[in-house]
């Protein structure tokens, strides 16, 4: 079976390790072929207090999505916010794409930092596949209000969310 393409963009210049981990999540957890499309300059419309408006950054990535790509994933070192929220680790538009900021995920412990990146990319991609937030605090689809929540949850989907993801992937013809 030919893998569907997931376009990967960087809003600003992202760390190679973040790009690598994001590609790994896209490939291994979602059975998509990640293809790096390039760097998009950050769009300052709606910016405030050194934060970028997440929706504008994601919309810019979606505008640049090649026609042969199924979804878009954008990563950025910039801090993001969304209307009504002081900050977001990321946002997603179901069945279109997502953006993840690693500005608040940093740690001196590189493995902890990269684990946080994998969790947030997995979480936002779960939303792309139509999953909602999960009440199980260990599930990767549990809402993270803080780094404590992100660190507490696992990198995997709980059994209920795994079933929902499977059905979504099946409906899209990916499995």
Buried (B, 14 or more C-beta within 10 A) or exposed (E): EEBBBBBBBBBBEBBEEBBEBBBBBBBEBBBBBBBEBEEBEBBEEBBEEEBBBBBBBBBBBBEBBEEEBBBBBBBBBBBBBBEEEEEBBBBBBEEBBBBBBBBBBBEEEEEBBBBBBBBBBBBBBBBBBBBEBBEBEEBBBBEBEEBEBBBEBBBBBBEBBBEBBBEBBEEBEBE
